[in-house]
Amino acid sequence: MKTKSWFEVSTEGLRQLQAGKPIHHIARELIQNAWDENIIHCIFSANWLKGRSEIIVKDDNPEGFKDLSHAFTLFAPTSKRLDVSKRGRFNLGEKQAIVVAENTIIKTTKGTVIFDKKGRTHKQEKTDLGSEIKIIVRMTKPEYEEMLSEVKTYLVPENIQFSVNGELISYRKPFKTINARLLTEVDVEGVLKRVERDTDINILQTTSKARLYEMGLPITEIECEYDIDVQQKVPLSVDRETVPQSYLSALYAEVLNATYKYVNEEKSSDVWIREATSNKRINTEAVKEIVNKRFGENVVVANPFDKNSIDEAISSGYRVVYGSEMSKEEWNNIKNADAIKSSSDLFGSNFVNSKTVEPDENMLKVSELAKRIAKRCLDININVCFSEWDGCAAQYGEKILTFNVKALGKNFFNPALSAKVIDLLLHEIAHEKGNHTEKSYHQAITQIASELVIIALTEPSFFSI
């Protein structure tokens, strides 16, 4: 036996494939077909009675169905594949609705098709204008209510009047509209391929869970502060629910480039913003603004090979960011934008190139006081030097305290005994026990300070210099 058909389609198998989808997807597929046509009005109505819902979608497309056989032919060639401004591409949508329905009637300018328990029936009855699809499908009352609620969230195109059970769903004006080059899907010589193309992207304020939309129809929930409506085909799987992560990342970057000024400190570490700042599309201004809002103005990235610079940054009130806190891609974009200096850039010491300074009388007095405090409070002998270099006010290490005269100025040491001098001596000598971030360092400061208080009360001559 020969037949022209290569394949047979199992209606039951197709029905099972739809079983896991939310019931409101039925409405989306029917509405999509209407919105893709040359219409001005689209009417969605539904009612529920005893476990079933009757759903009706009407439109005023002058042509009606271009080809009525498309109502029951899976994956038939369609002109929508050639047009990125149309949502359809697989010629599968209404079949996904029909297959889960108990009864379907499609009436259009080309005739009528009925799907019921008897099979498929064709009738000559026609509409004068547009198409009407009526289906009866099993659903619970909560499913019915969810469907109505979902349909009302659709972003109605500005040129279409859309109503749901008599309620006109208004056009939502975008917060911003931008243009960007994004991947889309288009028929190239009979093959659906993904290519990049310029398109408008509508960015809308959202009051609930944000969604990605394809020309007004929801695709999936997204981790974003905004609803995003792409005005061309979005690259999707056949089930129309899966979007490549790389596509979302590029989209987030384009959105953030347009909205970074509106991001507050609390939102600056949100998932979508982290994703956007990792993408190569992010611009310099956006990176700098997000870094500032996330970390503040006083921030450096830790140079693990220059621990002293990290310590100095912390002591100066800077936020130190470590490599593990962001992805490699985020760091690359931050580096390219010159958004964060390294700890070495701002607090690195050029001590190796220092120039020795001959101390004056007051400097020598400070030197003697420093040695006396170190010996009495920590029982150590230290050396004290005076130099000039580009860097911090003083440096301590290997029992050597070096004052940076260039940073401090000679007037710092006059008088030799002052609160500012004692403050710096405590700060530096305590480094014998650790760095700024270590508990032992802070314990050393309090130990030295408390001992000096007792000494000042019982042995005031200790401070005679």
Steps between C-alpha positions, in 0.01 A plus 500: 500500500628844408408837650618852429532578871828418670366529853185452703429720801364360825242739639524329838878533498476872426242537774734335750778741404275790600395343830774663706432853381285749691150507358520873429747424216195406294385860506845628411525287188160607372561868571842484338348381175256791501761764588725381219236592242388830352243582768365798691281317753556178694239372743572233761210360696470203731262350750518207740237242591534166675867434431507632145577833341374631168764728345431720198750713310375731225688732268417724204772398256345566155662187356421264783716186495737515203477122473238315704699176475758658731251448782571127488840471328801480730812698404358614168710763319392846612576855389548593866845341493610760248384789715682567829217733603263199521496279806418169329763280344417130550135508388423307814316745727129435443566125472636506855170652611276279290663176611418556869143616429189283503347699218628770263330705230703719266291729283668732253460659157609173339249276677454311824685208659362309799710273723306271732467135601389409148822635352544800271206642306510767228205729432439777249379748759722811484550834671479827309799634688768354721515172689339351806646209697289337769634221718365311798766368734506340841645720776450570867357827627846613627646419156226701335559798726875476446445500124295818512756663727786402269331623184451841660879533546566483126660812356247602240652647180422869460316439172265229637192533721490193724227408748463219753142414593395850400782675687726707272865427577688826459830547324783531754735780406866396537720665760769508233542371146849420374640352183754220502635222284369167630472144382175410327364211292425530131446267209807488276432292189255278684712459815425686825827663600612730777642830382563837662276790410424849633177516696313718745484387861225636722593529867201519733459555872370189673311463826530121521734231373679632191459325165657479161246567225511437127301778335260517792464129580669364813776241456649449843559662836837671532726626777467866415357822635308561177269327257685473170309483173711417193345616174615209286516122525689385807713185454291226659468125525200332337310516831546882494614502861879469488724798421881463470678647803743678269204682344369609840846617602529721190148631554570586865812691395308706247228575755752596769682729257175694476395487866815498716429851630180372661665212689521558876758360742267226622442368145857539373589135574183346353549189288409666170738790564785260578417319177491828307832627636658169396393543138726653238217733390502698824630853460761681708262748659267224619786302654635803688157594633418148618839462668449830680153401620608151604822589680503877547754753379783382725571154366805307381559151373741302714843429357584169672870557432500830689341428836624824648300699245188304598564579863549868428183514293296351785654739752408792273134396498498344152290201404733224381353270238657160442521304177262229618217751541437530126527291186790520259274671247392764752861574590595533134227758444593686819863507393414623150286776652771588752221492758705374798863569576712230659615535859853542368393785270376710792684362800798320360830616641794618295705447811774324304562832324491702819742778573655528847427819692732642766286539815476831682482540877127434527523192278771357724281556806214313332743221411608460863139501620408230249786275614408555863133407446590187299740378765277576797168376359604215264847425631660543158783714368421689182686727263350826373574658161386807308459489123305641208295292253166504321271313732358468849593715803713232665597137468587235755661162444788286619515718816571809293270806517544735206334842485416644159601865537368576153150391598506635858695823462759612756241697697340169598786443745467840667437465787650155542245407766147546367179302455563461128850364559382254769214392272737414214748324730225279642371425152840395365660326798191280544580352157758292684204279590313494167320686224192722514258217438641275772369483854853489639572843350203663672584327826854638477367856453276479807780337702753772413247778554389370842860457617589852387207638701630331816854615424382859449326490841779332695816593308445828318877532453475215246375757249775751561674553170 
